[in-house]
Amino acid sequence: MRKALLAVAVAFLVLGADRTGATADSPPPDPQAQLAIINQIRAQLGSNLADALAAQQQLRQSLEDNAAQQAQVQAKIADVEAKITDLDTQIAAAQAREAVLSQRIDTERTQLRQLARAAYESPGSVLIVLAQSRSLSDLFTRMADLNVAGSRAAEIKSSLAQDLAEQQKEREKEQAARNEQASLRDQLDGQLSQLRTLAAQQQKSMAQLEVKIAQTRSEMALLNRQSARLAQAVTDMLQRQQDAIIAAAMQSVWAQLQLWLQSNNVGQIPTSAGHSTKYRFIWPEPGSQISQPFGPTTFWFEPPYGSYPHFHTGIDLVEPFGSPVYAADDGVVALVGSSSSGYGNYVVVAHAGGFNTLYGHLSTSLVKVGQRVTQGTAVGLEGSSGNSTGPHLHFELRIGQKPVDPRPYLPPGAPSAFRG
């Protein structure tokens, strides 16, 4: 795709040079040559339109997934809110029962104090009660009744105090459950907010892509009335469109990854046996050659990133077509996809600590979403799919959605099988 567009651009530049150097005696441009160029432009516009429509479909699917996930999160929030309401009711009932028990304990405590005070202030009254006994047996009975009354009051007080302690413990348990649900609700609210922000970003990208599609279709409709004199302008327009389409296709992949991460917590991944003890990553293609490094570039076919008009977000490694591509670190396969532009056939692996690696332009993938892979697992075979000039691997590392140079995390020197 890049070569075809470059050929058209060169042809346009040649025509432009011919026009500036032409004189009155110069022969007129060859109509057949002009027609051939126009047909090339038409073919490239059609290719761009196909790529844009594919990127649009990816964004549309991502938006649908986002909407479905928002609905799931909102359902979870509603469920949590219902549980919080139920727990609030239980806590209120427990507090009411505690108030009743506390009142009864206070009443029993008051009665015991009154009994003790009466015995202390009027000991004779107790003796009178005992003296009124009609027999020795009646005396013992009256004494036993007094002891039982006192013991019974103490037992009731102790039982009520125990009931109150258990009730308070149950209420504290319910309060802890309520706090846990409230914390879960806050987390879900945060997820919903992030999903809505992501959806707004995707909708903005969709609107921009729709403008590019409309421009491409308009240019195709007007092409029959244009001459080769507009060749350079059309070439510039094609390049800008291609940049926007490639950038949209690439961004849609990371938008899908963000959706996947919302629903899947990678967490801590146990280090596999045989994992490098010195380096976080290994080279995904040992023995390959680096054909393009990470960072700003003058290559016009690389899309813009940040403030740079052209930026390579990974490193390109070259080996023979069909060579195995290995996972650079332990992780979970988050995405396996395909695009006619951008990364082509790709695999994205999520790693611990917010690290994510992408393996692009594959001829085929060898893993599936959700599969756990260890460092050195073959995830695909090298190819030339998507926005590619020839067989190579695009290896990309992102930390928190931001592309970073993977070289500091890899064994030093040229790509090798070294692990350390």
Order of alpha helices (4+ residues) and beta strands (2+ residues): alpha-alpha-alpha-alpha-alpha-beta-beta-beta-beta-beta-beta-beta-beta-beta-beta-beta-beta
